[in-house]
């Protein structure tokens, strides 16, 4: 099954049979459902939706289908063309639009694409809203406009530049201080839109850029998820170029990873930690990340006398808790920085600009900065599920077994021990239980994971 319908949108592989893959028919159906949902919830005569896409090969095809479907519903479209997820997110409120669609499968390989759906604030839809759209799609309850009421297309390719300007105008971003340092940075844009926007931002901050895979042709040169095992080329090039560090983004530019000057991974989990350290040092306040993210953010928040909260996994959950706690920075441990001063969405540009400004005010290399943070190591594992396995019963049994520990059950089960933690949750997209652990050494994290896996297997009888 390579068509995944969820409350956050629809994603799938290109080609194949209708209903099994992301075919043109499926793209039209879900664009119709989204447009219908907007019309059902508005009293306005004319609605407007902002559309942008990453550089996937299938992008122009899917974009044409989605844009023309919305026009058929009588909705006006502002077409940003090649863009990024955070760029579309800031464009929606700036254009006073009623919603937005980003055509990207994020870190998935090139055969995938997706429709990510936004509300009028440029934020991801709630679970209830997403469920309603799935209902409309299932019922095919669409009512298209007559010939005199069709929507119109307005092209606007200025928003990547506008996005850069908005980031540079943030009070905590100091391009002058960065320019004085004469940094040299390698950028891996995975041949998507990050290959355009990240080098442009860096050049505006006076940074010398070495480009790697920055041609936005959609032919991803490696697995586009910015994990260590996929990033050998940039790690090597940072050393060869004697660069100050490296920057890697995913195809839609909402995940950010750094390579230290020694050619080693800074660590996706530590992107948020470093940015939060800087922001909290200037504007004390609260932070939020999801339950599967590093404890290092809690340590950094405590250092600055702030309050840290953990949300359920998923950007929409992080944002909801950030608003409830007035968090001044937050995000997810996969390199997603959410800085509400600009907008409530994961944004690699904000992360890059904050990180560079912080670095410019430190008398440290990137490797030395990384070494200054609490050292935690994660182990990410999974157990394949069969229909016979009762996941809820397993999670209940584990909750009971560790009832004397600090337990959170808002998203699966998280058990916080004094020196380490484990988070168990059923995946929303695959028939698996995810088992994430974190400890002071890799061996301890791996050992804890193995122990928990053995305990789960004993409970499940597998």
MARROBA-804004 format. One line per field, with one value per residue (C-alpha): residue number from 1; residue in one letter; chain; x, y, z. Coordinates in nm, 2 decimals. Each point is the difference from the previous one (the first is absolute). Layout:
<sites>
seq: NUM / ...
type: a / ...
mol: A / ...
u: X / ...
v: Y / ...
w: Z / ...
</sites>
This chain:
<sites>
seq: 1 / 2 / 3 / 4 / 5 / 6 / 7 / 8 / 9 / 10 / 11 / 12 / 13 / 14 / 15 / 16 / 17 / 18 / 19 / 20 / 21 / 22 / 23 / 24 / 25 / 26 / 27 / 28 / 29 / 30 / 31 / 32 / 33 / 34 / 35 / 36 / 37 / 38 / 39 / 40 / 41 / 42 / 43 / 44 / 45 / 46 / 47 / 48 / 49 / 50 / 51 / 52 / 53 / 54 / 55 / 56 / 57 / 58 / 59 / 60 / 61 / 62 / 63 / 64 / 65 / 66 / 67 / 68 / 69 / 70 / 71 / 72 / 73 / 74 / 75 / 76 / 77 / 78 / 79 / 80 / 81 / 82 / 83 / 84 / 85 / 86 / 87 / 88 / 89 / 90 / 91 / 92 / 93 / 94 / 95 / 96 / 97 / 98 / 99 / 100 / 101 / 102 / 103 / 104 / 105 / 106 / 107 / 108 / 109 / 110 / 111 / 112 / 113 / 114 / 115 / 116 / 117 / 118 / 119 / 120 / 121 / 122 / 123 / 124 / 125 / 126 / 127 / 128 / 129 / 130 / 131 / 132 / 133 / 134 / 135 / 136 / 137 / 138 / 139 / 140 / 141 / 142 / 143 / 144 / 145 / 146 / 147 / 148 / 149 / 150 / 151 / 152 / 153 / 154 / 155 / 156 / 157 / 158 / 159 / 160 / 161 / 162 / 163 / 164 / 165 / 166 / 167 / 168 / 169 / 170 / 171 / 172 / 173 / 174 / 175 / 176 / 177 / 178 / 179 / 180 / 181 / 182 / 183 / 184 / 185 / 186 / 187 / 188 / 189 / 190 / 191 / 192 / 193 / 194 / 195 / 196 / 197 / 198 / 199 / 200 / 201 / 202 / 203 / 204 / 205 / 206 / 207 / 208 / 209 / 210 / 211 / 212 / 213 / 214 / 215 / 216 / 217 / 218 / 219 / 220 / 221 / 222 / 223 / 224 / 225 / 226 / 227 / 228 / 229 / 230 / 231 / 232 / 233 / 234 / 235 / 236 / 237 / 238 / 239 / 240 / 241 / 242 / 243 / 244 / 245 / 246 / 247 / 248 / 249 / 250 / 251 / 252 / 253 / 254 / 255 / 256 / 257 / 258 / 259 / 260 / 261 / 262 / 263 / 264 / 265 / 266 / 267 / 268 / 269 / 270 / 271 / 272 / 273 / 274 / 275 / 276 / 277 / 278 / 279 / 280 / 281 / 282 / 283 / 284 / 285 / 286 / 287 / 288 / 289 / 290 / 291 / 292 / 293 / 294 / 295 / 296 / 297 / 298 / 299 / 300 / 301 / 302 / 303 / 304 / 305 / 306 / 307 / 308 / 309 / 310 / 311 / 312 / 313 / 314 / 315 / 316 / 317 / 318 / 319 / 320 / 321 / 322 / 323 / 324 / 325 / 326 / 327 / 328 / 329 / 330 / 331 / 332 / 333 / 334 / 335 / 336 / 337 / 338 / 339 / 340 / 341 / 342 / 343 / 344 / 345 / 346 / 347 / 348 / 349 / 350 / 351 / 352 / 353 / 354 / 355 / 356 / 357 / 358 / 359 / 360 / 361 / 362 / 363 / 364 / 365 / 366 / 367 / 368 / 369 / 370 / 371 / 372 / 373 / 374 / 375 / 376 / 377 / 378 / 379 / 380 / 381 / 382 / 383 / 384 / 385 / 386 / 387 / 388 / 389 / 390 / 391 / 392 / 393 / 394 / 395 / 396 / 397 / 398 / 399 / 400 / 401 / 402 / 403 / 404 / 405 / 406 / 407 / 408 / 409 / 410 / 411 / 412 / 413 / 414 / 415 / 416 / 417 / 418 / 419 / 420 / 421 / 422 / 423 / 424 / 425 / 426 / 427 / 428 / 429 / 430 / 431 / 432 / 433 / 434 / 435 / 436 / 437 / 438 / 439 / 440 / 441 / 442 / 443 / 444 / 445 / 446 / 447 / 448 / 449 / 450 / 451 / 452 / 453 / 454 / 455 / 456 / 457 / 458 / 459 / 460 / 461 / 462
type: x / x / x / x / x / x / x / x / x / x / x / x / x / x / x / x / x / x / x / x / x / x / x / x / x / x / x / x / x / x / x / x / x / x / x / x / x / x / x / x / x / x / x / x / x / x / x / x / x / x / x / x / x / x / x / x / x / x / x / x / x / x / x / x / x / x / x / x / x / x / x / x / x / x / x / x / x / x / x / x / x / x / x / x / x / x / x / x / x / x / x / x / x / x / x / x / x / x / x / x / x / x / x / x / x / x / x / x / x / x / x / x / x / x / x / x / x / x / x / x / x / x / x / x / x / x / x / x / x / x / x / x / x / x / x / x / x / x / x / x / x / x / x / x / x / x / x / x / x / x / x / x / x / x / x / x / x / x / x / x / x / x / x / x / x / x / x / x / x / x / x / x / x / x / x / x / x / x / x / x / x / x / x / x / x / x / x / x / x / x / x / x / x / x / x / x / x / x / x / x / x / x / x / x / x / x / x / x / x / x / x / x / x / x / x / x / x / x / x / x / x / x / x / x / x / x / x / x / x / x / x / x / x / x / x / x / x / x / x / x / x / x / x / x / x / x / x / x / x / x / x / x / x / x / x / x / x / x / x / x / x / x / x / x / x / x / x / x / x / x / x / x / x / x / x / x / x / x / x / x / x / x / x / x / x / x / x / x / x / x / x / x / x / x / x / x / x / x / x / x / x / x / x / x / x / x / x / x / x / x / x / x / x / x / x / x / x / x / x / x / x / x / x / x / x / x / x / x / x / x / x / x / x / x / x / x / x / x / x / x / x / x / x / x / x / x / x / x / x / x / x / x / x / x / x / x / x / x / x / x / x / x / x / x / x / x / x / x / x / x / x / x / x / x / x / x / x / x / x / x / x / x / x / x / x / x / x / x / x / x / x / x / x / x / x / x / x / x / x / x / x / x / x / x / x / x / x / x / x / x / x / x / x / x / x / x / x / x / x / x / x / x / x / x / x / x / x / x / x / x / x / x / x / x / x / x / x / x / x / x / x / x / x / x / x / x / x / x / x / x / x / x / x / x / x / x / x / x / x / x / x / x
mol: A / A / A / A / A / A / A / A / A / A / A / A / A / A / A / A / A / A / A / A / A / A / A / A / A / A / A / A / A / A / A / A / A / A / A / A / A / A / A / A / A / A / A / A / A / A / A / A / A / A / A / A / A / A / A / A / A / A / A / A / A / A / A / A / A / A / A / A / A / A / A / A / A / A / A / A / A / A / A / A / A / A / A / A / A / A / A / A / A / A / A / A / A / A / A / A / A / A / A / A / A / A / A / A / A / A / A / A / A / A / A / A / A / A / A / A / A / A / A / A / A / A / A / A / A / A / A / A / A / A / A / A / A / A / A / A / A / A / A / A / A / A / A / A / A / A / A / A / A / A / A / A / A / A / A / A / A / A / A / A / A / A / A / A / A / A / A / A / A / A / A / A / A / A / A / A / A / A / A / A / A / A / A / A / A / A / A / A / A / A / A / A / A / A / A / A / A / A / A / A / A / A / A / A / A / A / A / A / A / A / A / A / A / A / A / A / A / A / A / A / A / A / A / A / A / A / A / A / A / A / A / A / A / A / A / A / A / A / A / A / A / A / A / A / A / A / A / A / A / A / A / A / A / A / A / A / A / A / A / A / A / A / A / A / A / A / A / A / A / A / A / A / A / A / A / A / A / A / A / A / A / A / A / A / A / A / A / A / A / A / A / A / A / A / A / A / A / A / A / A / A / A / A / A / A / A / A / A / A / A / A / A / A / A / A / A / A / A / A / A / A / A / A / A / A / A / A / A / A / A / A / A / A / A / A / A / A / A / A / A / A / A / A / A / A / A / A / A / A / A / A / A / A / A / A / A / A / A / A / A / A / A / A / A / A / A / A / A / A / A / A / A / A / A / A / A / A / A / A / A / A / A / A / A / A / A / A / A / A / A / A / A / A / A / A / A / A / A / A / A / A / A / A / A / A / A / A / A / A / A / A / A / A / A / A / A / A / A / A / A / A / A / A / A / A / A / A / A / A / A / A / A / A / A / A / A / A / A / A / A / A / A / A / A / A / A / A / A / A / A / A / A / A / A / A / A / A / A / A / A / A / A
u: 0.00 / 0.18 / -0.29 / -0.01 / -0.31 / 0.04 / -0.13 / 0.31 / -0.07 / 0.06 / 0.32 / 0.10 / 0.21 / -0.05 / -0.16 / -0.19 / -0.37 / -0.25 / -0.05 / 0.33 / 0.24 / 0.01 / -0.15 / -0.14 / -0.35 / 0.10 / 0.17 / -0.32 / -0.22 / 0.19 / 0.04 / -0.37 / -0.07 / 0.23 / -0.15 / -0.35 / 0.09 / 0.12 / -0.32 / -0.22 / 0.17 / -0.01 / -0.25 / 0.22 / -0.10 / 0.35 / 0.27 / 0.37 / 0.25 / 0.39 / 0.17 / 0.37 / 0.21 / 0.34 / 0.22 / -0.13 / -0.02 / -0.38 / -0.04 / -0.12 / -0.25 / -0.15 / 0.00 / -0.19 / -0.26 / -0.05 / 0.00 / -0.26 / -0.22 / -0.01 / -0.08 / -0.29 / -0.13 / 0.00 / 0.30 / 0.27 / 0.36 / 0.32 / 0.26 / 0.35 / 0.15 / 0.32 / 0.00 / 0.05 / -0.24 / 0.08 / -0.02 / -0.35 / -0.09 / 0.11 / -0.16 / -0.35 / -0.06 / 0.20 / -0.24 / -0.30 / -0.08 / -0.25 / 0.24 / 0.31 / 0.12 / 0.36 / 0.08 / 0.28 / 0.07 / 0.25 / 0.29 / -0.15 / 0.18 / -0.06 / -0.29 / -0.21 / -0.21 / -0.26 / -0.26 / 0.07 / -0.29 / 0.00 / -0.26 / -0.03 / 0.28 / 0.24 / 0.00 / -0.08 / -0.36 / -0.12 / -0.08 / -0.37 / 0.03 / 0.21 / -0.25 / -0.28 / 0.19 / 0.05 / -0.38 / -0.07 / 0.24 / -0.15 / -0.35 / 0.12 / -0.23 / 0.13 / -0.20 / 0.20 / -0.05 / -0.17 / 0.19 / -0.06 / 0.12 / 0.33 / 0.31 / 0.30 / 0.38 / 0.24 / 0.37 / 0.23 / 0.37 / 0.12 / -0.07 / 0.33 / 0.16 / -0.27 / 0.06 / 0.37 / -0.07 / -0.24 / 0.27 / 0.27 / -0.23 / -0.04 / 0.15 / 0.21 / 0.15 / 0.32 / 0.13 / 0.26 / 0.16 / 0.00 / 0.15 / 0.29 / 0.10 / 0.04 / -0.14 / 0.03 / -0.29 / -0.08 / -0.37 / -0.17 / -0.33 / -0.09 / -0.08 / -0.31 / -0.12 / 0.24 / 0.28 / -0.13 / -0.13 / 0.27 / 0.30 / -0.18 / -0.07 / 0.37 / 0.13 / -0.23 / 0.17 / 0.35 / 0.08 / 0.21 / -0.20 / 0.13 / -0.30 / -0.06 / -0.30 / -0.17 / -0.15 / -0.38 / -0.07 / -0.17 / 0.27 / 0.09 / 0.37 / -0.05 / -0.28 / -0.15 / -0.05 / 0.29 / 0.14 / 0.37 / -0.01 / -0.11 / 0.25 / 0.34 / 0.06 / -0.05 / 0.19 / 0.30 / -0.04 / -0.01 / 0.35 / 0.13 / -0.11 / 0.11 / -0.35 / -0.13 / -0.29 / -0.25 / -0.38 / -0.24 / -0.37 / -0.27 / -0.19 / -0.26 / 0.24 / -0.17 / 0.27 / 0.35 / 0.32 / 0.35 / 0.34 / 0.27 / 0.34 / 0.16 / -0.23 / -0.22 / -0.37 / -0.10 / -0.31 / -0.35 / -0.12 / 0.24 / -0.11 / -0.29 / 0.21 / 0.26 / -0.26 / -0.20 / 0.32 / 0.05 / -0.36 / -0.04 / 0.32 / -0.15 / -0.37 / -0.07 / -0.31 / -0.15 / 0.07 / -0.18 / 0.11 / -0.16 / 0.03 / 0.25 / 0.24 / 0.32 / 0.01 / 0.27 / -0.27 / -0.13 / 0.35 / 0.06 / -0.34 / 0.07 / 0.34 / -0.18 / -0.27 / -0.28 / -0.27 / 0.01 / -0.30 / -0.02 / -0.28 / -0.13 / 0.20 / -0.11 / 0.05 / -0.36 / 0.03 / 0.32 / -0.15 / -0.32 / 0.21 / 0.23 / -0.30 / -0.14 / 0.33 / 0.11 / 0.31 / 0.25 / 0.17 / -0.08 / 0.00 / 0.09 / 0.32 / 0.01 / 0.15 / -0.32 / 0.02 / -0.32 / 0.05 / -0.33 / 0.15 / -0.02 / -0.26 / -0.13 / 0.17 / 0.33 / 0.23 / 0.36 / 0.07 / -0.08 / 0.22 / 0.30 / -0.02 / -0.03 / 0.28 / 0.23 / -0.07 / 0.07 / 0.32 / 0.12 / -0.03 / 0.19 / 0.37 / -0.04 / 0.00 / -0.32 / 0.16 / 0.09 / -0.35 / -0.14 / 0.23 / -0.12 / -0.35 / -0.13 / 0.10 / -0.29 / -0.03 / -0.31 / -0.10 / -0.29 / -0.16 / -0.32 / -0.20 / -0.20 / -0.36 / -0.23 / -0.38 / 0.03 / 0.19 / -0.21 / 0.20 / -0.22 / 0.03 / 0.38 / 0.01 / -0.22 / 0.21 / 0.32 / -0.17 / -0.10 / 0.35 / 0.17 / -0.28 / 0.25 / 0.20 / -0.09 / -0.25 / -0.18 / -0.27 / -0.12 / 0.17 / 0.07 / 0.21 / 0.30 / 0.20 / 0.24 / 0.27 / 0.25 / 0.28 / -0.18 / -0.35 / -0.19 / -0.30 / -0.23 / -0.26 / -0.19 / 0.09 / -0.27 / 0.13 / 0.15 / -0.11 / 0.28 / 0.06 / 0.28 / 0.24 / 0.21 / 0.26 / 0.25 / 0.28 / 0.35 / 0.18 / -0.09 / 0.05 / -0.24 / -0.26 / 0.03 / 0.00 / -0.32 / -0.17 / 0.09 / -0.13 / -0.33 / -0.04 / 0.05 / -0.26 / -0.25 / 0.06 / -0.05 / -0.34 / -0.11 / 0.13 / 0.22
v: 0.00 / 0.31 / 0.25 / 0.13 / 0.21 / 0.17 / 0.30 / 0.20 / -0.06 / -0.27 / -0.14 / -0.28 / -0.12 / 0.12 / -0.23 / -0.33 / -0.05 / 0.25 / -0.03 / -0.19 / 0.27 / 0.38 / 0.00 / 0.31 / -0.11 / -0.02 / 0.35 / 0.15 / -0.18 / 0.13 / 0.35 / 0.00 / -0.12 / 0.28 / 0.27 / -0.12 / 0.00 / 0.36 / 0.11 / -0.18 / 0.19 / 0.35 / 0.27 / 0.18 / 0.05 / -0.09 / -0.21 / 0.00 / -0.28 / 0.02 / -0.29 / -0.08 / -0.31 / -0.15 / -0.11 / -0.35 / -0.13 / -0.05 / 0.35 / 0.19 / -0.27 / -0.02 / 0.38 / 0.04 / -0.25 / 0.16 / 0.36 / -0.07 / -0.20 / 0.29 / 0.23 / -0.24 / 0.05 / 0.38 / 0.06 / 0.25 / -0.14 / 0.18 / -0.22 / 0.03 / -0.26 / -0.15 / 0.07 / -0.14 / -0.11 / 0.29 / 0.25 / -0.11 / 0.02 / 0.37 / 0.08 / -0.10 / 0.26 / 0.27 / -0.05 / -0.02 / -0.33 / -0.26 / -0.29 / -0.15 / -0.32 / -0.11 / -0.27 / -0.19 / -0.34 / 0.16 / -0.25 / -0.29 / -0.12 / 0.15 / -0.24 / 0.15 / 0.32 / 0.14 / 0.27 / 0.17 / 0.21 / 0.34 / 0.22 / 0.38 / 0.06 / -0.20 / -0.28 / -0.37 / -0.10 / -0.15 / -0.37 / 0.07 / 0.22 / -0.27 / -0.27 / 0.22 / 0.03 / -0.38 / -0.04 / 0.25 / -0.19 / -0.34 / 0.13 / 0.19 / 0.28 / 0.26 / 0.28 / 0.17 / 0.36 / 0.10 / 0.16 / 0.36 / -0.08 / -0.17 / 0.10 / 0.18 / -0.07 / 0.27 / -0.09 / 0.13 / -0.12 / 0.27 / -0.19 / -0.17 / 0.34 / 0.14 / -0.29 / 0.07 / 0.37 / -0.09 / -0.22 / 0.27 / 0.25 / -0.20 / 0.18 / -0.30 / -0.04 / 0.21 / -0.03 / 0.27 / -0.20 / -0.32 / 0.18 / 0.12 / -0.37 / -0.08 / -0.35 / -0.27 / -0.24 / -0.31 / -0.04 / -0.33 / 0.10 / -0.36 / 0.14 / 0.17 / 0.35 / 0.01 / 0.02 / 0.34 / 0.16 / -0.10 / 0.12 / 0.32 / 0.06 / -0.08 / 0.24 / 0.28 / -0.06 / 0.03 / -0.37 / -0.17 / -0.30 / -0.32 / -0.17 / -0.37 / -0.15 / 0.34 / -0.05 / -0.01 / -0.28 / -0.24 / -0.28 / -0.05 / -0.11 / -0.19 / -0.10 / 0.35 / -0.06 / 0.19 / -0.29 / -0.08 / -0.31 / 0.21 / 0.29 / -0.14 / 0.24 / 0.32 / -0.12 / -0.06 / 0.33 / 0.20 / -0.14 / 0.05 / 0.36 / 0.07 / 0.15 / 0.13 / -0.24 / -0.16 / 0.04 / -0.27 / 0.04 / -0.23 / 0.06 / 0.23 / 0.18 / -0.05 / -0.23 / 0.12 / -0.18 / 0.14 / -0.16 / 0.12 / 0.13 / -0.34 / -0.17 / -0.16 / 0.03 / 0.28 / -0.21 / 0.07 / -0.01 / 0.28 / 0.25 / 0.10 / -0.01 / 0.25 / 0.24 / -0.02 / 0.07 / 0.32 / 0.12 / -0.07 / 0.18 / 0.32 / -0.05 / -0.23 / -0.21 / -0.35 / -0.27 / -0.30 / -0.30 / -0.34 / -0.29 / -0.18 / 0.28 / 0.04 / 0.08 / 0.25 / 0.27 / -0.05 / 0.05 / 0.32 / 0.14 / -0.06 / 0.17 / 0.31 / -0.03 / -0.08 / -0.27 / -0.29 / -0.21 / -0.31 / -0.04 / -0.30 / -0.07 / 0.21 / 0.36 / 0.10 / -0.14 / 0.19 / 0.33 / -0.05 / -0.05 / 0.29 / 0.23 / -0.13 / 0.06 / 0.31 / -0.17 / 0.23 / -0.28 / -0.37 / -0.27 / -0.36 / -0.20 / -0.07 / 0.34 / 0.19 / 0.35 / 0.19 / 0.37 / 0.17 / 0.35 / -0.08 / -0.28 / -0.32 / -0.25 / -0.19 / 0.23 / -0.08 / 0.36 / 0.13 / -0.28 / 0.09 / 0.37 / -0.04 / -0.26 / 0.22 / 0.30 / -0.20 / -0.15 / 0.35 / 0.11 / -0.31 / -0.04 / -0.37 / -0.22 / -0.20 / -0.32 / 0.18 / 0.14 / -0.35 / -0.13 / 0.26 / -0.14 / -0.29 / -0.32 / -0.24 / -0.28 / -0.15 / -0.34 / -0.02 / -0.35 / -0.16 / -0.32 / -0.12 / -0.07 / -0.28 / 0.00 / -0.22 / 0.25 / 0.22 / 0.32 / 0.17 / -0.30 / 0.01 / 0.37 / -0.05 / -0.28 / 0.21 / 0.29 / -0.23 / -0.16 / 0.35 / 0.17 / 0.12 / 0.19 / 0.34 / -0.10 / 0.20 / -0.16 / 0.28 / -0.17 / -0.36 / -0.05 / 0.20 / -0.12 / 0.26 / -0.17 / 0.21 / -0.05 / -0.09 / -0.04 / -0.22 / 0.09 / -0.27 / 0.10 / -0.16 / 0.16 / 0.20 / -0.11 / -0.35 / -0.33 / 0.04 / 0.10 / 0.26 / -0.03 / 0.31 / 0.01 / 0.26 / -0.03 / 0.14 / -0.24 / -0.18 / -0.34 / 0.09 / 0.12 / -0.32 / -0.22 / 0.17 / -0.04 / -0.37 / -0.06 / 0.17 / -0.19 / -0.33 / 0.10 / 0.10 / -0.33 / -0.19 / 0.17 / -0.05 / -0.36 / 0.05
w: 0.00 / -0.12 / 0.05 / 0.35 / 0.10 / 0.34 / 0.18 / -0.11 / -0.37 / -0.26 / -0.13 / -0.23 / -0.29 / -0.35 / -0.25 / 0.04 / 0.08 / 0.12 / 0.38 / 0.04 / -0.10 / -0.04 / -0.35 / -0.18 / 0.10 / 0.37 / -0.02 / -0.14 / 0.25 / 0.30 / -0.14 / -0.06 / 0.36 / 0.14 / -0.21 / 0.09 / 0.37 / -0.02 / -0.18 / 0.25 / 0.28 / -0.15 / -0.06 / -0.25 / -0.36 / -0.13 / 0.16 / -0.06 / 0.05 / -0.02 / -0.18 / -0.01 / -0.07 / 0.05 / -0.30 / -0.03 / -0.36 / 0.05 / 0.15 / -0.32 / -0.09 / 0.35 / 0.03 / -0.33 / 0.11 / 0.35 / -0.13 / -0.27 / 0.23 / 0.24 / -0.29 / -0.09 / 0.35 / -0.06 / 0.23 / -0.10 / 0.02 / 0.07 / -0.16 / 0.15 / -0.23 / 0.14 / 0.37 / 0.35 / 0.27 / 0.24 / -0.29 / -0.08 / 0.37 / 0.02 / -0.33 / 0.11 / 0.27 / -0.20 / -0.29 / 0.23 / -0.16 / 0.12 / -0.01 / -0.16 / -0.15 / -0.02 / -0.25 / 0.16 / 0.15 / 0.23 / 0.06 / -0.20 / -0.32 / -0.34 / -0.10 / 0.28 / 0.00 / 0.23 / 0.07 / 0.34 / 0.10 / 0.18 / 0.17 / -0.04 / 0.25 / -0.21 / 0.26 / -0.04 / 0.04 / 0.32 / 0.03 / -0.01 / -0.31 / -0.18 / 0.09 / -0.15 / -0.33 / -0.01 / 0.04 / -0.28 / -0.22 / 0.08 / -0.08 / -0.30 / 0.11 / -0.24 / -0.17 / -0.27 / -0.13 / -0.32 / -0.28 / 0.12 / 0.35 / -0.06 / 0.20 / -0.14 / 0.03 / 0.11 / -0.03 / 0.27 / 0.00 / 0.25 / 0.32 / 0.05 / 0.00 / 0.23 / 0.23 / 0.02 / 0.07 / 0.28 / 0.16 / -0.03 / 0.16 / 0.32 / 0.30 / 0.10 / -0.35 / -0.05 / -0.36 / 0.06 / 0.29 / -0.22 / -0.30 / 0.21 / 0.07 / -0.37 / 0.05 / -0.27 / 0.00 / -0.22 / -0.09 / -0.10 / -0.15 / -0.11 / -0.35 / 0.12 / 0.09 / 0.30 / -0.26 / -0.10 / 0.32 / 0.25 / -0.21 / -0.07 / 0.38 / 0.08 / -0.27 / 0.14 / 0.33 / -0.15 / 0.01 / -0.27 / -0.13 / -0.15 / -0.17 / 0.00 / -0.17 / -0.03 / -0.35 / 0.05 / -0.25 / 0.24 / -0.06 / 0.37 / 0.00 / 0.33 / 0.23 / 0.08 / 0.37 / 0.17 / 0.20 / 0.05 / -0.22 / -0.30 / 0.04 / -0.07 / -0.30 / 0.19 / 0.31 / -0.24 / -0.18 / 0.32 / 0.08 / -0.35 / -0.02 / 0.36 / 0.05 / 0.33 / -0.02 / -0.23 / -0.04 / -0.12 / -0.06 / -0.11 / -0.34 / 0.15 / 0.24 / 0.33 / 0.14 / 0.07 / 0.09 / 0.04 / -0.06 / 0.24 / -0.13 / 0.08 / -0.25 / 0.27 / 0.04 / 0.24 / 0.06 / -0.12 / 0.36 / 0.08 / -0.27 / 0.22 / 0.31 / -0.14 / -0.13 / 0.32 / 0.20 / -0.20 / 0.01 / 0.38 / 0.07 / -0.16 / 0.08 / 0.30 / -0.03 / -0.05 / -0.25 / -0.15 / -0.19 / -0.07 / 0.23 / -0.22 / 0.00 / 0.20 / 0.37 / -0.08 / -0.07 / 0.35 / 0.14 / -0.21 / 0.10 / 0.36 / -0.04 / -0.11 / 0.28 / -0.25 / 0.00 / -0.24 / -0.11 / -0.23 / -0.25 / -0.19 / -0.32 / -0.30 / -0.09 / 0.06 / 0.36 / 0.06 / -0.12 / 0.21 / 0.32 / -0.09 / -0.02 / 0.32 / 0.19 / -0.18 / -0.11 / -0.17 / -0.20 / -0.06 / -0.26 / -0.05 / 0.04 / -0.37 / -0.06 / -0.01 / 0.15 / 0.08 / 0.09 / 0.05 / -0.04 / -0.37 / -0.02 / 0.15 / -0.23 / -0.03 / -0.19 / -0.10 / -0.11 / 0.36 / 0.13 / -0.22 / 0.07 / 0.38 / 0.01 / -0.21 / 0.23 / 0.31 / -0.14 / -0.10 / 0.36 / 0.14 / 0.00 / -0.10 / -0.30 / -0.08 / 0.14 / 0.32 / 0.03 / -0.04 / 0.26 / 0.25 / 0.01 / 0.21 / -0.17 / -0.07 / -0.24 / -0.16 / -0.12 / -0.24 / -0.05 / -0.10 / 0.03 / -0.30 / 0.09 / -0.11 / 0.03 / 0.30 / 0.21 / 0.23 / 0.02 / 0.25 / 0.23 / -0.03 / 0.08 / 0.30 / 0.13 / -0.04 / 0.18 / 0.29 / 0.01 / 0.04 / 0.20 / 0.26 / -0.26 / -0.16 / -0.27 / -0.27 / -0.21 / -0.23 / -0.30 / 0.06 / 0.32 / 0.10 / 0.31 / 0.14 / 0.21 / 0.20 / -0.25 / -0.32 / -0.17 / -0.23 / -0.22 / -0.15 / -0.25 / -0.29 / -0.33 / -0.18 / -0.34 / 0.03 / 0.18 / 0.26 / 0.36 / 0.02 / 0.29 / 0.06 / 0.29 / 0.11 / 0.25 / 0.09 / -0.24 / -0.31 / 0.17 / 0.28 / -0.25 / -0.21 / 0.31 / 0.13 / -0.34 / -0.01 / 0.35 / -0.08 / -0.32 / 0.18 / 0.26 / -0.28 / -0.18 / 0.33 / 0.06 / -0.36 / -0.01 / -0.31
</sites>
